[in-house]
């Protein structure tokens, strides 16, 4: 059971420590979770993988990290984030270490399933951090925690350097060691959350049964939030994994340069998540989501335009035209896309403690699971679209359709809610007369 307990003065230090350490731990976990965005390119070359096989490889850790989120979220509600977070990091570290000794495509897929446990840390951190803060500050706190997405940029900056110097196996070994160190530091520098402490002291009711934790999942609203997160987070993860390959294929960059440019997308899509939490607390998560989906629709539409040559039949003869989004324009639009995705990710999770304060672990877990599944499904879809259409920008065509669907579903639902509220108000006014 998750409760919104106001942070008393004596809890301020523990709250700050929990938030800071959870954010740092999530950064390390996210760096490990997206490790295939860099080493996958080298593995693709070594094994001669096609685009679909490459998409499956980079997406497999995202699958595991998505599916385990709901279970890890419930476990966090029941046993506490300090224990579950530490155990999750250690388990992911073992799998990442073993990845360095995989030689076949099948072995790498199996190792990738274990590496994906690092992605499940998000559901743990959300349930753990939210218990330290009152409702009015949870948007900001969870936004700050979500900055850990910058781990994707850490991998893009550092992994190419390690890969070029010592090979992709060294990347796996070093990232595994970082997880072990982080797990030890986290365990010794954090405390149990207020709910767990009160439960152990016998001052609160015991946790609900395991199945009762999932009761809110019967609400369509939960799945609507999950679809929003499928785009705002799932597409972010997918692009974090796919952009280096896209930049190499479209603009001919080397792997190190592609990693650096890919980080230019990952950084704003991570750091500004904290600002998205602040905005959600101030102006409302619904307003932030409207802006997110609207701007992202325009950005993905622009990026979906393929390079093309046109010939117009002019008065004096054919007039040729060439259209192409250059690398600088691409980076600029990707920056805008990443920035608004970061706002949207925070806005979605602002809703959860407000609507489901007693089930943050379960609801946050399923929303995170669906969002993470986006990070698994979309890279595979990107690769398949490349194979089927032969058009690089087909990935952004797909994202445009998804974000427009989010915008339409949200707007229709909100208008329906507004009409229902207006009818209820009119009925009450009539009854009072």
N, C-alpha and C positions, 0 to 999 in steps of 0.2 A: 504494500500500500504506500502510495506517495502522498505526502501532505505538503501544503504550502506553509511552512513555518517561518514567521518573520525572524530575521536574524537579530538576535539580541546583541548588545554591545560585547558580551563575552564571546559571542560566536563570530565576530567580525574577522578576527585573525584567522580562524579556522576556515571561514568562508573564502577569504582571499587566497589562502594557501591551497584550498581544494580547487578553486578555479584556475589558478596559475599552473599548478602541477598537472591538472587534467588537460589543460590546453597544450602544455609542452608534450605530455605523453601522447596526445592525439596527433600532434605534429609528427612525432616519430613514427607512430602507427600508420599515418597516412602516407608517409614517405615509403614505408615498406609495402603498403597496399598497392601503390602505383609503380612499383619497381620495374614491371614489365614494359612500361612505356618507353624505357631506355634499353634495357638489356634484351627486350623482345625483338628489337630491330636487328641486333647482332645475331640472336638465335635464329631469326627468320632467314638471315643470309647463310648461316652455317648449315641449317637443315633443309633449305630450299622450300620453305613454306609458301603456299599461295595466300592471297589476301584473306580469304575466309578462315583458313587455319591460323593465320596471325591474329585475326580478330578474336577467335576462340581462346587463344593462348593469353592474350592481354586481358580478356574479359573473365577468365576463370576465377582469379582471386576475388573479383568483384562479386561473382555469384556466391561464393562462400561467405564473404563479408556481409552480404545482403541477407542471406537466409538465416544466419545465426543471430542477427540483430534482435529479432523478436524474443528469442529464448534468452539471450544475454540481458535484454532489457528487463524481462520478468525476474530473472535471477538477481539482478541488481536491486529491484524492488524488495526482494525477499531476503537476500543475504548481504547486501551492501556493496557499493561500488568499489570500495577500497580492495576488497578481496577479489571480486570478479575482474576488475581492471587488471590487477597484477597477474592473475592466472591467465587471462587472455593474452597479454603481452608475452609471457613465457612460452605459451603454446605456439604462438605465431613465430617466435624466435627459433624454435626447434625446426619447424617446417622450412623457414628461410635458410637455415644452415644446411639442411639436407638438399635444398634446391641446387646448391653449388656442385653436388655430386651426381646430378641427373645428366644423362647422356642422350636419351631418346625423347622424341616428342611426347610419347605416352607418359614417361617418367616425369617430364616437366609439367604436364597437365595435373598429375597427381600431387606433385609438390606445390603447384600453384593453388590447389584447393586449400592446403594448409596455410599458405602465405595469406590467403584471404581472411583468416581469423583476425588479422590486424584491423581490417575494416569494421569488424563487429564492435570495436571499441567505442564507436560513436554512440550507439544506443546506451552503453554503460555510462559514458560521460554525461549524456543528457539527463538520465535518471539520477545520477549521483549529484551533479552540480545543482540541478533544480531544487533539491531539498534544502540547500543552504540559503536560498534567497526567497523573499516574498514575491507575490505575483507581479507587483508593479516594477520589479527589477529583473524578472526572469528573462525577458526579451533581450535586455542588454547582456546579462550573464551568459545566456546560451549563444548569443551572437559572438561574444568574445571567445567562448569555447570553440565555436565553429571556425575560428581563425586557424585552427589546427589543419584545415584543408591546405594551408600553405606548404604542408609536407610534400605535396605534389611538385611544387616549385623547387623544393630542396633537392628532390631526386633529379629533376631536370638540370639543375645547376651542377650538382656534384657527381652524380652517377656517370655522365659521359667522361669526366676527367679520370675517375677511377677505372672505368672500362677501358679507355685508351691506354692507360698506364699499365694495368695489371690483368685485364680481362674481365668478362662479365661475372665469372665465378667469384672474384674478389668483391664485387659489389654486393653479392648475396651474403658473403661471410661478414663483411663490415656492417651491413644493415642489420643482420641477425645479432651481432654483438651490441649494437646500439639499443636494440629492443631489450636485451637482458639487463644492460646497465640502467635503462629507463625504468624497468619493472622494479629493480631493487631500490632505486632512488624514490620512486613513487610510494612504495610500501612504507618506507621509513620517514617520509616527510608529510604524510597526510593522515587525517583522522577519519573515523567512521562518521557518517552523516547523522544529523540530529534524530531522524526517525529510528535508525538502527540503535543508537545509544539509548533512546527512551524505551525501545522494545526490550533491550537487554536488561534494563533496569526495572522492567515490569510496569512501566508507567503508561504504556499504550497497548492496544489490542494486538493479538498475534496476527500475522499476515493472513490474508484470505487464501482460500484454496487455489491451487494452480489454475484450474479452469475458470474460476471467477475473475481472474486477472484479465481474461480475454473477452469478458462480456461486452465491453464497449465496441468491439470490432464488428458487432452486428449493425452499427450505425453507418449509413452510406456516407455520412460526412467524413468519417475517418478515411474512407477510400478516396474521397475527393481530395482531401489533403495529401494523400499518398500520390495521387496522379500529379498534383502540382509539384511534388518533390521529385517525381520521376523525371520531370523536365529540369527543374532548377538545380537539383543535385546530380541526378543520373546523367543528364547531358553534360554537366560540368566534368564529371569523372570520365565519361566517354571521350570528350574532347581532350582532356588531359592526357589520356592514353593514345589518342589517335593523331593529335596535332604534329608530333615529331615526324611520324610516317607521312602525313599529309604534306608537310613543308618540304620534306626530302623529295617526294614524288612530284609536287607541283612546281616548286621553285628551285629544286636542285641543290638545296643546302646540305652541308655535311652534318653528321649526327650531333657533333658538339654545338654547332650553330643552331640546328633545329631544336635541340634541347633548351638552349638559352631563349630562343624566341617563344617556344612553348611555355616557358616560365612567365613570359610577359602576359600571357593569358591567365595562368594559374594564380599568380600573385594577387591581382585585383579581385579575382573570383574567390579569394580566401580571406585576405586581410579586411576587405570592406564588409565582410559578413558581420563584424562587430558593429559597424555603422548601421547595417540593416537592422540589427537588434535594437539599437537606440531609436532609429526612426519608427520601428514598429511600436515601441513603448510610447512615443510622442504623438504620432499622427495616425496610428492604427495599422495593423498588419494588412487589412483589406486594401487600403490605399496603396501600400507598398507593392502588393501583388499586382494591382492594376497597372502600375508603372512598369513593373518587371516584365509582365507578359506583353505589354504593348511595345516597349522598346526592343525586347528580344525578338518579337515578330518581325520588326523592321530590319534588325541586324541580320537575322538568319535569311531573310528574303534577299538582302543585298549579297550575302556570302554564297547564296545558292545559285547566283547567276554564273553560268559557265563561260569560259573564254570562247569567243566566237568571231567569225569573219562574216561580214554582211556585204552584199552587193546590191546597190540601189540603181535602178534604171533611170539615169539622169537624162536631161535634155540633150546633152552632148555625148552621151554614152554612159557605160557602167561607172558607178562611183563606189569604190570599195571602202568599207569601214572595218576596223578591228576593235573588239571590246575585250578587256582583260582587267581583272582586279590585281593590281601590282602588290608586291610584298609589303610595302609600307602601308598601303590602304588596308590590306588584309589584317595587319597587326593592329592598326587603329580600331577597326570595327570589332576585332576579337577582344580588344581591351574593353570596349563598351559592353559587349556581350557578357564578358566575365564579370564586370562590375555589377550589372543589373541582376545577373544570376546570383551573385553573392547577397544582394538585398533580398531576393526572393527566398533563398534558403533560410535566412533568419526569420523572415515573415511567416513562413509555414510553421516553423517550430515555436513561434510566439503563440500560435493558436492552441497548441496541445496542452500546456499546463493550465491554460484558462478554461478550456472546455472539459478537460479530463484530468483534474488535479489529483485524483486518487489512482490514476492508471497511466501515469507518464511513461513508465517502463514499457508496458504492453503496447499502448498507442504509439508512442515514440518509436518503439521497435518495429512495428509493422509499417509505419510511414517511412522509416529509414530503410527497411527491407525493400519496399517497392522502389524507393529512390535508388538504392544500390543496384537493384535488378536492372534499372535503366543503364547503369554503368556497365553491366554485363551484356545486356541484349544489344545495346546500341553499337558498340564496336563491331560485334558480329554482323549486325545489319549494315554498318558502313562498308565492311569488307565485301559482303554479299552484293551490295548495290554497286560497288566498284566493278566486281566481276560481271554483273549482269548488264550494267549500263555503259561501263567504260568511261564514266564521267566523274571526275574527282569531287565536284561540288555536290554530288547527289546526297552526301551526308547532311549537308545543310538544308537541302530540300525536305528531307525527312524531319529534321528538327523544326522547320517552319510549320509543317503540318501539326506537329505535336503541340507547339506553343500556342498556335491559334485555337486548337481544341481546348486547351486549358483556359484560355481567355473566354471563349464562348461558354463553356460549362460554368465557370465562376460567375459570369455576368447573368446568365439565365437563372442560376440558383439564387443569386442575391436579389434579383428583381422579384422572384417568386416569394422570397422571405419578406421583402418590403411590402408586397401586396397583402400577404397574410397578416403582417403587423398592422397595416392600415385597416383591414377589415375588422381585426380584433379591437382596435382603438375605437372604430366607429360603433361597434356593437356595445362596448362599455359605455360610450357616451349616450347611446340611445337608451340603454337600461337605466342610466342615472337620471334621465329626464322624467 
